[in-house]
């Protein structure tokens, strides 16, 4: 078997949009490209006398030690030599089930809800779904999901690559967890796809490449942002459609959307809850939400759209085993998302502590003030933590009181971080009792909030709002003006670069 004829060349796109050679791993989608280059061929006649194929696999393994493999693309190849250069003539095998040269077109937004309703168990039963067409809110909007995929380029001359072919990894393929040593020597796991290729001549294996990790967290960040935005837009769209009688409302009041807050339904009397469950909810179109449930749903859908659904079938909500693994152990409901955030950070996500003023919290509540100052001290030291989660970076003191001023180097650092925030695709936000104006007052040790950050906007769900409230899902605030005075941004790997 020839050991040195073909190589993968990984390139990543920088801020200027230029692709530069990188040691890997390969980023999914348009942020990274992988080129296939011929370096030398010891016996050119061997590749010209018989049909030559390049087969690309998803695999589990390292180096040339492949444990198992799943074919994802196959190419008929002709190789010719011109001086010291080798050139490809490539044709994708369209008869290969997994071959693609395009991405799926954006479809309609799918709202998932549970059909059966029982007394005191208002959210119970099998999943169902309905499609939402956007006519009033963001007319024509469709979710542009980005499944895990990469661009494979074939060498034409020297270091020039073209003949782009988009290869989509099938959702049924195996996902590999690569163990590595993280901060402090802890063993953590990065979730990659791993790809490799073989060269077959006349049906005989002639070359096997090294395994190449494919990291699609950039695509995951995009899909999480689409999921967060889609839930907000769909709820408002259905409200407007029912108000304008674009869709029949039946027994549902004409201003109901897609969700209702858990605090809103629990505030109703038992008799009203039963009436809501058995009369209004007969339309089987409403699903509960809260600040935490919103993030759980966004994570479930975003992971499934990126790494493949674990369940299939009509009405089944997309689910993914990586996300399910993050939720293992059934943590206490009050701490469920803090537990998920900690596990994401253990897997390479970046945690950024934010606080508008670390020394003078904007609150008159002494309990909240003490909590602010204590958590700030823990987060600002090295190594810092926030509610037990390691802190990698700090975006702080961006909204100071008049009595404070920052040195010039801190202002430059803030400018760099603001630029990084403007480029950020998505982040989870976790807080613990850090609201500067609580109403009613609360014990900050046992009260918190969570939200998402999409395009500098904080997207959050308010659990006390009802199904006819367009502010059930809220996007009115940017991070720097948000009333929750401090917390943690949990950012997909590779997305934070101040």
N, C-alpha and C positions, 0 to 999 in steps of 0.2 A: 504494500500500500504506500503510495507516495505521501511523504510526510510534510512537504513544504511548498506545495504548488499553489494553494488557494488560501486566502485569509479574509476574515471580517475586518472592516475598517469602520470604527464607531465615530460618529460626528454629532456634536450637540450645537444647537442654535443659541447664540449669545444675544444680549440685549439689542444689538444692532441688526439682528436678523441674519448674521453670517454663520454658516456652518463650519465649525472648527473640529479638528481631530481630537478625540478624547479617549481616555483609557477605559471608559465604561463605568457603570452599566449603561446600556442603551435606554434612552427615554422613548416612551411610546408616542405615536402620532407625529405631528409636524415638528415637535421640539427636538427630535433626534432622528438621525438617519443612519442606516448601516449600509456600507458598500461592500460588494463582493469583488475581490481583486485577484487576478492571476499574477503570481510573482514569477514563476518559472515552471516549465513543463519539461521533464527530462526526455520524454518520448512523445513528441507531437503526433506522430503517425498513429499512436494508440488511440488518440482522441478523434481522429478523422476517419478511421476505417469502420467504426461501429457507432451506433446511436449513443449520444451522450446526454445524460440527464443530471440535473441538480435537484435534490429533494430536500426541502426545508422541514424541520421537525420542531415541535415542542417536546421537551425532554426533561428528565430528572437526572441530574448528574453534574460532574465537574470535569474539566479537561476533556479528554477523549473517553472517559469512563461514563458511559450512558447506561442508566439502569432501565429505563423504559422510554419509549418515544411514540409520539403521535404525529402523523404526517399532516402538515398544514398547507403545503404548496409543492408543486412539481413543475419543473421547467425543462423543455427541450432546448438543448444548447449546442451551438456550433462554435468552435474555437479556431481562430486563424492567427497566424503570426505575421507581423509586419516589422521587419528589422528586429529590434530587441523587445518589441511590445507585443502583447497578446490581447486579442479583442474577442468579445462575446457577440454572438447573435442569439438572442433569447426569445423564446415564445412560451407564454404561460399555458399550462395544460388545463384548458377549460373543463375537461371531463373529470378533473379532480374535484371532489365534493366540497372541499374547504377552500378552494382557490377563489380569490376575489381581486378585482382591480378597481374597486370603488368601495365607498362606505354606504351603509344603509341610509336611505333618505329619512329625514325627520318625520316622525309619525305624530299622532294626536296624543295629548296628555291623557294619561289613564289615572282616574281617581279610584282608589281601592277602599272598600268599606266592608263591614261584617254584616251578614244578613240577619241572623237570629238575635232577638232581643228578649231578655227574661227579667222578671222583677229582681231588682237589686244587682243584676248582672247585665247592665245596659250594653256592654260591648262583648259579645259572645257569639260564636258560630263561625261557619265557613266564610271565606273571603269571596267577594264579588267585585266587579269593577264596572265603571262607565267611562266612556270617552268624552272629553270636554273640548269643544271647538271654541276658539277665542274670537269673539266678534266685537265686544265692547272694551274689555281690558286687554291692552296690547293686541289689537286685531291681527289675526293671522299667525300669532306666536305658536311655535311648535318646539318641543324639546329636542335639541340636537345632541342626543346621546353619542358619546364617543366610546365604543367598545374597545377593549384592549387590541391594539394593532401596531404595526410598525411599517416603515417605508424601507424597502429593499432596493438598492440601486446596484446596477452592474457596471463594472469598469469599462470605459471605452478607450481611454488613452491616458497613460501616466496616472495622475491622481484625479482625473476627471471622472465623475460618476454621473450617469443618467439612466435612461430606460427604467424609470421609476415604476415599481409595482407595489401596490398596497396589499398587504397580507393581513387578514383578520384572524386572530386566534379563536378557534371554536370555543364556545362556552363549556363544552363537555370535557375539555382537556384538563390535564392534571396541573394543579398549582403547587409549586414547590416552596417550602419554607427553608431559607438558608440561615443557619445559625452563625453568629459572629460575636465577638466581644465588644460590648458597648462601653459607655462611660463608667469609670470605676471598676472595670473588669467584669461587669455583669454580663451574663449571657443573654442576648436578645435575638430576635428573629426578624429578618427582612423578608417580606413576601414578594418574590419575583416570579415571573415566568422565565424559563430558560430555553433558548433556541440553539439550534445547530443545523448543519447541513452536511449532506453526503454527495459525492460525485460518483455516479454509476456510468460505466462504459460497457455497452453490450450486455447489460443486465448484471454486471459484476461490480462490486464495491471497489473503488480505486482510491478514495480519499474520504476521510471523516474530519470535520473541523473541530476546533475546541468549542466547548459549551460557552455561550454568551448570555449573561443575565439581562433580562428585559424588565425594566422598572416602569410601571404605568401609573405611578402616583400623580403625575401631571394630568393624566386623563381622569383619574379618580377625583382630583380636585375640581375639574370641570364638571363632572357628572354630579357631584355633591352640590355644587352651586346651582345646577339646573334643577335638581330635586327640591332644594330649598325655595328657589324662586317659583317653581311650578306649583307647589302647594299653595303658596300665597296667592298667585294669580288665579288659579282655578277656583278657589273659594270666592274671590271677589267676582269672577266672571259669572259663576252660577247665580250669585245674588242678583246681579244686573239682568241676567237673562230671565229670571223669574219675575223680577219687578216689571220688565217690559213684556212679559208673557211670551217670550221667545220659545220657552220650553214649558210644557204643562206642569203645573205644580200639584194637582190632585189635592189630597188633604194637607199637604205641607203648606204652611203660610208662605205667601209669595216672595218673601225676602230671605229665605233660608239658603245658605251656601252648601259647602261640602263637609264642614266640621262644626263641632261645638266644644266649648271648654269644659273640662271635668269639674271645675269649681262651679260653673254655671248650672249644670244639671244637678249637682249635689245640693245646691242651695234651694232647689225646688222642694216642695213637700212631697212626701211619699206618694200621695194620690196623683199629684201633677207629674211626677216621674213616671208612674205607671201609664198615665194617659199619653205622655210623650212617647213612651216606648211602644205602646201597642196601637196607637192611632196615627200620630204624626210619622213615626218611624216605619210605618208599613211600606213607605216608598223605598226603603232600603238604600238610601243614598247618603246617609250621614255617618261620620266617624268621629270619635272623640279625639281630643288633643290636649296638650298642656305644654309648658315650656320644655320639659324633659322629653315628652313623647314626640314632640316635633323633631327634636334632634335624633331620636331613635329611628323615626320613620325616614328622615333624610339619609341617615347612615345606611339603613337597610336597602333603600332604593338605589342610592349612589354606588354602594359596593356591588350590588347585584348587576347594575347596568355596566359596570366596568369589568368585573371579574367573572361574570356569568351567574345565572340564577341557579340555585340549588333545587328549587321546586318548579314544576311546570304544570300546565293544565289551565283550562278556562277558569278565569276568576282568581287564580292563585296569585297572591302578591309576590313580587320578586323577593327572593331571599338568598343570602350568600353565606357560605360556611365560614369565611374569614370574619365577617361581622358577627356571626353567631358565636365564634370562638372568643371574640372580645367580650361578649356578654355572658360567658360561661360562669357557673357558680351561683347564678341568681342573686347578685348583690342586693343589699337593702335598697328599697325604692328611692330613698332620699339621697343615696350615694351612688346610684347606678351609673350616672354619666361621669362622675368623678373617677369611678373605677375604670370605665372605658377610656377616659382621657389618659389615665396613668398607663394603661396597657398600650395605647397608641404611642405614647412617648417612649415606652420601652422598645417599640418596634421601629424607631427611627424618626417619628414625627417630632417637630420642633415646638417647644413651649416658650411663649413670650409673655412675660408678666407685664400688665399695663396698669398704670395708676396716674391720674392727672396731677396729683400733688402728694408725694410720699410723706411729707412732714406736717402738712396742715389740711387734713380732710375737710371737705366742704359739708359739714354736718354739725348740728347742735346736739345730737344725741350722744351722751357720754359713752354708752355701751358700744355704739357703732364706731365712735372715734377710737376707743381703745382697740377694738378689733382691727380697724384700718391700720393703725400704727404697728400693732404686733405682726400682722401678716406682711406688712411692708418690710419690717426688719428681717423677717425670715427669708423673704424673696430677694432682697437686695444683697445679702451677703453671698460669699462664694464658698462652697456650692450652695445655691439658694433653692428653696422649695416653696411651693404654694399648696396648702392642704395636702402635703405629702407627695406632691408631684414635682419632680426635678424641674428647675427653671434654666433654660438655655440662654435667653436674652431678655432685656428689659426695655419697654417703651414707657417711660415715666416722665413726670414733671412737664407735661405738655400743656397744662392749664393751671398755671400757678396763681396763687393769691398775689395781690399788689405788693405785699410785704417781702416777696421773694424774687430773686433774680438768678439767672444761670450764667456761668462763664461761657465764653465764646465757643470752646470746644464742645460743650454739651449742646449748644444750639446747632452746631454743624452735625453732630450725631443725630439729633432729632430730625433735621432736614433729610438725612440719609434714610432714617427709619420711615418717615412719612412717604418718601418715594417708594420704599419697599412695600408699604401698605397699599399704595395706589396700584401696584402691580400684582397684588395678592389676589388669587382667584377665589380662594375659600379658606375659612377657618372655623372650627368650633370654638365657642366662648363658654367658659365655665367660671362661675363666680360663687362666692360663699359669703353671703351676708354683707356685701360691700355696697349696697345701695345707699347713696348719700342722703336721700330724703324718703325714708321708709314710711309708708302709710297703709295700715297702722304700724306703730313701732313694733320691732320684733327682736328676738334674741338672735344675733348674727351667727352664733355658733351653729344653729340648727336651721338656718334659713338661707337659701341661695337661689340662683337663677341660672339659666343657660340659654344660649342663643347661637346664631350663626353669623358669620361676617362674609358678605358677598359684595364685591366691588365697593369697598369702604362703607357700605350700608350694613347696619345691624338688623338682621331679620329674626324676629322673635314671635312666640305665641303667648297670648295672655289667657291663662286658664279660667279666669272669671268671666270671660266674654262669651256671648251666645252665638248661635248659628247664623243670625241675621246681621251680625256686626262685622263691617268691613275691616275693623281694626283687631279682629281676633288674631290674624297674622299681621304684624306691624313692621313697616320699613321706614319709619319717619326719622330715624336718627343715624348719624355717623358715629363712629367709635369715640371720637374725641369729645363729642357733646352728649354722650350717653349718660343717663343718671346713675347707672351702676358704676360706682367710682373706681373699682379695681377688680381685677380678675386675671384670667389666663386665656391666651389665644393658643389653640392646639392646631398646628398647621401641617398639612401633608408634606412629606419629605421632599426636599428640593425646591420648595416654593418660597422660602424666606431667605432673601439675600440683600441685607442692608449694606 
